[in-house]
Amino acid sequence: MAYTFIKALGGKIGNSLVELDKVDLAKSLLEKALSKGKLLLLPVDSIIADAFADSAQNQICNSNEIPDGWMGLDIGPIAREQYKAVLVKSKPSYGMAQWVSLKCPPLPKGRWQWPMP
């Protein structure tokens, strides 16, 4: 879901999962959040891979600079710390996660680095 928003902002997302039919909706939601002074937190960095496989090469890069042939599969270490800082100060809430990466063992690190209430 994040890469749809990043694409809406003009970011380069390589082969990351994106809902092309929702890019305009993402743009309008970003504009609405901005007009109301609300924070819509997107990952600034991502763990990317050249394939969705255990043997894939992976690295970390800016979420809006993912090269062609690579895909974002999890949040990176900077995003992890930013999310942690927001979550520890927040009231309990529910959100969506990029669960697809849980099926690829070397990659699911982002969500599980801090205790959740």
C-alpha positions as CSV (number, residue, x, y, z in Angstrom):
1,M,0.0,0.0,0.0
2,A,2.8,2.5,0.8
3,Y,4.2,2.3,-2.7
4,T,0.9,3.4,-4.2
5,F,1.3,6.6,-2.1
6,I,5.0,7.0,-2.9
7,K,4.2,6.6,-6.6
8,A,1.4,9.3,-6.2
9,L,4.1,11.6,-4.9
10,G,6.2,10.9,-8.0
11,G,8.6,8.5,-6.4
12,K,10.5,5.8,-8.3
13,I,9.3,2.4,-6.9
14,G,10.8,-0.1,-9.3
15,N,8.8,-3.4,-9.3
16,S,7.2,-2.8,-6.0
17,L,3.6,-3.7,-5.5
18,V,1.4,-0.8,-6.5
19,E,-2.3,-0.3,-7.1
20,L,-2.2,1.7,-10.3
21,D,-6.0,2.3,-10.2
22,K,-5.6,3.9,-6.8
23,V,-2.8,6.4,-7.5
24,D,-5.3,9.2,-8.0
25,L,-7.1,8.3,-4.8
26,A,-3.7,8.2,-2.9
27,K,-3.0,11.7,-4.3
28,S,-6.3,13.0,-3.0
29,L,-5.8,11.4,0.4
30,L,-2.4,13.0,0.7
31,E,-3.8,16.4,-0.2
32,K,-6.7,16.0,2.3
33,A,-4.3,15.0,5.1
34,L,-2.0,18.0,4.3
35,S,-5.0,20.4,4.2
36,K,-6.1,19.2,7.7
37,G,-2.6,19.2,9.1
38,K,-2.6,15.5,9.6
39,L,0.5,13.2,9.4
40,L,0.4,10.4,6.8
41,L,3.6,8.6,7.6
42,L,5.2,6.8,4.7
43,P,8.5,4.8,5.0
44,V,11.5,6.9,4.1
45,D,13.6,3.8,3.5
46,S,12.8,0.3,2.4
47,I,14.4,-3.1,2.4
48,I,14.3,-4.0,-1.3
49,A,15.0,-7.3,-3.1
50,D,15.7,-8.3,-6.7
51,A,13.2,-11.2,-6.4
52,F,10.6,-12.5,-4.0
53,A,12.6,-15.5,-2.9
54,D,14.7,-16.7,0.0
55,S,17.8,-16.5,-2.2
56,A,17.1,-12.9,-3.3
57,Q,19.7,-10.2,-3.0
58,N,18.5,-7.4,-0.7
59,Q,19.6,-4.0,0.3
60,I,18.3,-0.8,1.8
61,C,17.4,2.3,-0.2
62,N,15.2,5.4,0.0
63,S,11.6,4.4,-0.6
64,N,11.2,6.8,-3.4
65,E,14.4,5.7,-5.3
66,I,13.9,2.0,-5.8
67,P,15.7,0.9,-8.9
68,D,14.0,-0.9,-11.8
69,G,14.1,-4.7,-11.3
70,W,13.9,-4.3,-7.5
71,M,10.9,-4.3,-5.2
72,G,10.2,-2.9,-1.8
73,L,9.3,-5.6,0.7
74,D,9.6,-4.1,4.1
75,I,10.4,-0.8,5.9
76,G,14.0,0.1,6.4
77,P,15.8,0.9,9.6
78,I,15.2,4.7,9.5
79,A,11.5,4.2,8.9
80,R,11.4,1.6,11.7
81,E,12.8,4.1,14.2
82,Q,10.4,6.8,12.9
83,Y,7.4,4.5,13.2
84,K,8.5,3.4,16.7
85,A,8.8,7.0,17.8
86,V,5.2,7.7,16.7
87,L,3.7,4.5,17.9
88,V,5.1,4.7,21.4
89,K,3.5,8.1,21.9
90,S,0.2,7.1,20.3
91,K,-3.1,5.8,21.6
92,P,-3.9,2.1,20.7
93,S,-5.0,1.9,17.1
94,Y,-5.3,-0.6,14.3
95,G,-3.5,-0.3,10.9
96,M,-2.5,-2.2,7.9
97,A,0.9,-3.8,7.4
98,Q,2.6,-5.1,4.3
99,W,2.0,-8.8,5.3
100,V,3.2,-10.2,2.0
101,S,6.9,-9.9,3.1
102,L,6.2,-12.3,6.0
103,K,6.3,-15.1,3.5
104,C,10.0,-14.3,2.7
105,P,12.0,-15.2,5.8
106,P,15.1,-12.9,5.2
107,L,13.0,-9.8,4.9
108,P,10.3,-9.4,7.7
109,K,12.3,-7.3,10.1
110,G,10.5,-3.9,10.2
111,R,7.4,-4.6,12.2
112,W,8.9,-6.8,14.8
113,Q,11.6,-4.6,16.4
114,W,9.6,-3.1,19.2
115,P,6.9,-4.3,21.7
116,M,3.4,-3.5,20.7
117,P,0.6,-2.9,23.2
